[in-house]
Amino acid sequence: MSFIQQYGGLKEIKSSKKRDSKDLLKIAIEKQKKLAKGESVFGAKKGTQIRSWFKNGLFAPTIGINKLFGTQAIECKSGSELKMLEDFEKAFNAGEFDKEISAIQSKKKKK
């Protein structure tokens, strides 16, 4: 009897349902709000603290490893991070970034 037969044969592996880019961004916004409030937020896979979208006076949101605005960012004044995130979330919910999100989604599908 072969190894495969001994252990019941081969079975199809069903991939888990992957989240689309909009869902990922929605989750990331909530995590960034917690960071802006001073809470520690850790990534699910590696358990390391996630990075802020605010760095050196610039706001650069990401979906996974993909930057929403590519190589560009928006200026941000220190202390206005939480307000900016709330405004960003409103704009996101209104569909203002659908074009950028679609570009990232199609880029992910090509991989």
Residue pairs with C-beta under 8 A, 6 or more apart in sequence:
4 10
19 27
20 105
21 63
21 101
21 102
21 104
21 105
21 108
22 101
24 63
24 64
25 61
25 63
25 68
25 92
25 97
25 101
26 92
28 61
28 62
28 63
29 61
29 85
29 88
29 89
29 92
31 41
31 50
32 52
32 53
32 61
32 85
33 82
33 85
33 86
34 41
35 41
35 50
35 52
36 52
36 54
36 81
36 82
36 85
37 82
40 49
41 49
41 50
42 48
42 49
42 50
43 49
43 50
52 81
53 59
53 60
53 61
53 62
54 76
54 81
57 75
57 76
57 77
57 78
58 73
58 74
58 75
58 76
59 73
59 74
59 75
59 76
59 81
59 84
59 88
60 67
60 68
60 69
60 72
60 73
60 74
61 67
61 68
61 69
61 88
62 68
63 101
63 104
64 108
66 104
66 107
66 108
68 97
68 100
68 101
68 104
69 100
76 84
91 97
